[in-house]
Amino acid sequence: MDFRTYMNVALDEAGAAGARGEVPVGAVVAGPEGVIAQAGNRTRELHDPTAHAEVLAIRAACVALGQERLTGYDLYVTLEPCPMCAAAISNARIARLYYGAADPKSGGVAQGPRVFNHPQCHHAPEVYDGIDAQRSETLLKAFFANRR
């Protein structure tokens, strides 16, 4: 599988999140053995402001692997991670972050606080942005247009 295949899985998770009434963001943790965990946003469903797709996928991957660090694993997410998720990515020691759409309002990687560039950040993954950004943006715009 290549990075676009994993992003397709993340996009499927985002679509499912949107269908549940959640902001359509999806995430996948992958490694040499393939997909380890995948998730979509569940903040409303779980009544949990930390239940972002990235955090849920990281938690599930750690449980599946029986470890608290994901050294050597990649995270694919449809939207630029927020500062909370960027901190979780750093703490999990994710090797590479691939994301789709930029998030000028709430992003924490290339926008806003730029968590990985902060001197107190203990680990910064390699970052690749713009992967299937248009598809991610289309999901998000359609979701919010239907809410108005």
C-alpha positions as CSV (number, residue, x, y, z in Angstrom):
1,M,0.0,0.0,0.0
2,D,1.2,3.5,-0.7
3,F,0.5,6.8,1.1
4,R,-2.5,7.6,-1.1
5,T,-4.2,4.2,-0.2
6,Y,-3.9,5.1,3.5
7,M,-5.3,8.6,2.9
8,N,-8.2,6.9,1.1
9,V,-8.9,5.0,4.3
10,A,-8.7,8.2,6.3
11,L,-11.1,9.9,3.9
12,D,-13.5,7.0,4.3
13,E,-13.3,7.5,8.1
14,A,-14.0,11.2,7.6
15,G,-17.0,10.5,5.5
16,A,-18.4,8.1,8.1
17,A,-17.8,10.8,10.8
18,G,-19.7,13.3,8.7
19,A,-22.6,10.9,8.3
20,R,-22.7,10.6,12.1
21,G,-23.0,14.3,12.4
22,E,-19.4,14.8,13.5
23,V,-16.9,17.1,11.8
24,P,-15.6,14.9,8.9
25,V,-12.1,14.2,9.9
26,G,-10.5,10.8,9.6
27,A,-7.1,9.4,10.7
28,V,-5.1,6.2,10.1
29,V,-2.0,4.9,11.9
30,A,0.0,2.7,9.5
31,G,3.3,0.8,9.7
32,P,5.2,-1.9,7.9
33,E,2.4,-4.3,8.6
34,G,-0.3,-2.0,7.1
35,V,-3.1,-0.3,8.9
36,I,-2.8,-0.6,12.7
37,A,-5.8,1.7,13.6
38,Q,-8.2,4.1,12.0
39,A,-10.8,6.5,13.4
40,G,-13.1,9.4,12.6
41,N,-14.1,12.2,14.9
42,R,-16.4,11.2,17.8
43,T,-16.5,14.3,20.0
44,R,-20.3,14.6,20.0
45,E,-21.0,10.9,20.2
46,L,-18.6,10.3,23.1
47,H,-19.3,13.7,24.8
48,D,-15.5,14.1,24.8
49,P,-13.7,17.1,23.4
50,T,-10.5,15.1,23.0
51,A,-12.1,12.5,20.8
52,H,-10.5,13.8,17.6
53,A,-9.8,11.3,14.9
54,E,-6.0,11.6,15.5
55,V,-6.2,11.0,19.2
56,L,-8.6,8.0,18.8
57,A,-6.4,6.4,16.1
58,I,-3.3,6.9,18.3
59,R,-5.0,5.4,21.3
60,A,-6.2,2.4,19.4
61,A,-2.8,1.8,17.8
62,C,-1.1,1.9,21.1
63,V,-3.5,-0.6,22.5
64,A,-3.2,-2.8,19.5
65,L,0.6,-2.8,19.7
66,G,0.8,-2.9,23.5
67,Q,3.0,0.1,23.8
68,E,2.7,3.8,24.5
69,R,5.0,5.0,21.7
70,L,4.5,4.6,17.9
71,T,8.1,5.1,16.8
72,G,8.4,4.1,13.2
73,Y,4.7,4.5,12.5
74,D,2.9,7.0,10.2
75,L,-0.2,9.0,10.8
76,Y,-2.5,10.0,7.9
77,V,-5.2,12.6,8.6
78,T,-7.5,14.4,6.4
79,L,-7.1,17.8,8.1
80,E,-4.1,19.6,9.6
81,P,-4.0,18.6,13.2
82,C,-5.0,21.0,15.9
83,P,-2.5,21.9,18.7
84,M,-3.9,19.2,21.0
85,C,-3.5,16.5,18.3
86,A,-0.1,17.8,17.3
87,A,1.0,17.4,20.9
88,A,-0.4,13.9,21.0
89,I,1.5,13.1,17.7
90,S,4.7,14.4,19.3
91,N,4.2,12.4,22.5
92,A,3.4,9.2,20.6
93,R,6.6,9.7,18.6
94,I,4.9,9.3,15.3
95,A,7.6,9.1,12.5
96,R,5.7,10.8,9.7
97,L,2.6,12.9,9.5
98,Y,0.7,13.1,6.2
99,Y,-2.3,15.4,6.1
100,G,-4.7,16.7,3.6
101,A,-6.4,20.1,4.0
102,A,-4.7,23.0,5.8
103,D,-6.6,24.5,8.7
104,P,-6.0,28.2,8.9
105,K,-8.5,28.6,11.8
106,S,-7.5,25.8,14.1
107,G,-4.4,24.1,12.7
108,G,-1.4,23.6,15.0
109,V,1.3,22.3,12.5
110,A,1.7,24.8,9.7
111,Q,-0.7,27.4,11.1
112,G,-1.1,28.9,14.6
113,P,1.3,27.7,17.2
114,R,3.3,25.4,14.9
115,V,3.7,22.9,17.7
116,F,6.5,20.9,16.1
117,N,8.7,24.0,15.8
118,H,8.3,25.0,19.4
119,P,11.4,24.6,21.6
120,Q,9.6,22.5,24.1
121,C,8.5,20.0,21.5
122,H,10.4,16.8,22.3
123,H,9.8,15.0,19.0
124,A,8.8,16.4,15.6
125,P,7.7,14.0,12.9
126,E,8.4,14.4,9.2
127,V,5.4,16.4,7.8
128,Y,3.9,16.0,4.4
129,D,0.9,18.2,3.7
130,G,-1.6,18.6,0.9
131,I,-2.2,14.9,0.4
132,D,-5.7,14.7,-1.3
133,A,-6.3,18.1,0.1
134,Q,-9.1,18.9,-2.3
135,R,-11.1,15.8,-1.3
136,S,-10.7,16.7,2.3
137,E,-11.8,20.3,1.7
138,T,-14.8,19.2,-0.3
139,L,-16.0,16.9,2.6
140,L,-15.6,19.7,5.1
141,K,-17.2,22.4,3.0
142,A,-20.2,20.2,2.2
143,F,-20.6,19.3,5.9
144,F,-20.6,22.9,7.1
145,A,-22.8,24.1,4.1
146,N,-25.4,21.6,5.2
147,R,-25.2,22.9,8.8
148,R,-26.0,26.5,7.8
